[in-house]
Amino acid sequence: MKKILLLVVLVLVVFVVFNRDRLFLRDPMGSVTRDGVPVEGVQVYINAKNDVLLEKDSAPAFVTVIQHGNHVGTPKTVPGLHWMVYMADADVWTLVAEDSNAVVESMTGKSVVVRDGKTETVVSLR
């Protein structure tokens, strides 16, 4: 039994190492503000490159991904375990609707700043 458990853990670790840029883990301390006003009910998910996935279940519901290279928009599919982990379908998520007006101003380990016209969205991490 111990050998099987060890093998399962080893396979899981190898999977996570090879897919660390695609796996988005929930950041329970992450928060979102729009123009200085906190947005309630938004779950923040981050990956190894500090790309961000934002999900809100209550109205108005939305799912938005912010990736390096000014890739901002709604992903085509969001497979994973709700409120825990999601996995991108590729290194750059396939987007259904890309927000062409959104510009990623900065992406650090502490915050992500996106400007969409007049609206500034700040995602605070960890």
N, C-alpha and C positions, 0 to 999 in steps of 0.2 A: 504494500500500500504506500509506503514512504517513497519508493522508487517511482511509482506512477505520479504521485503528487509532485515530486521533484522534477520529473519530466514535463508535467503540465506547466509548472512555474517557469521552467527554462524556455519552453516554447513561447509562453506569454511574454517573457522579457525580450526574446529575440524579435517577436512581432512588434513590440513597442519601439525597440531601437531602430528597426528598419522603416517604421511608419511614423516616426516622431513628428515629421513635418505635416502629416495628414491628420493626426489625432488632435482633437480639440477637447481639452479637459476643462471642466467648470471651475471658474475662479469665484469661490463664494464671497470673497471680499471685494470683487470688482463692482464698479458702479458707473452709471452713465449720466451725464448732464448735457442738456441742450441749451445753449445760450445762458449758462449759469444756473439753470433750473434743473434739479434732480428729476430723472425719469424713473418712476416707481415700477417694480415688477419685471425688470429686464434682467435676464440671466446672461452673464458674460462667460465666454469660453475662450481659452487661448491655447496656442500650440507652441512648439519649441522655438519658432521664429518670431513669437509675439504677434502673429496674425490673430485677428479677433472675430468671433462669431457672436452676434447679439440675437437673443431670442426673447420675445414677449408673448405670453399665452393669452393674456386678457386683452379686451378691446382697447385700442386698435392693435390687433396682433400683427407681428412682423418677425421676419428672420432676415438678418443682414450680415454679410461677411465683409470684412475689411482686411485685404491682404497687401503685402508689399507690391510695389509697382502700380499703385493706384487702381487696384481691382476692388471696386466697391459695388455691391449689389445684392440681389436675392439669389441664393443658390438653387440649382435645379432640384436636387434631392438632398435631404439631410438625414442620412442613416446613422443610427446610434441608439444609445440608452438615454432616454429623456432625463434631464437634470443631472447627468453624469458625464457622458462623453459622446462626441460625434466624430465621424470620420469623413474627410473630404474624398470626393471621387477621383481626384487627381492632385498633382502638386499645386496647380492653380485651379481653384474650384470652378466648375462649370456653372455659369450664371444664366438664369432665365431673363432677368431684367437687370442690366448694368446701369448704374447711376453715373451718367457721363458728366454731370455737373459737379460731382463730388471729387474733391482733391484731398489726398492724404497729406497733411502738413507735416506731421511728425509721428514716428513710431519708435517708442523706447520701451524698456522693460517696466516702466512705471505708468506710462500713459500713451494713448493714441488720440491724435487730434485730426478730425476730418471737417472740412469746410464744404458746405453745399450751398452755394450762392451766399445768402446772408446768414444762414444758420451754421453755428459752430457746435459740433458734437465732440465731447471729451469723454473718453473711456479711461477711467482710472483702474489700474491693475494692481493686484496683490495688496 
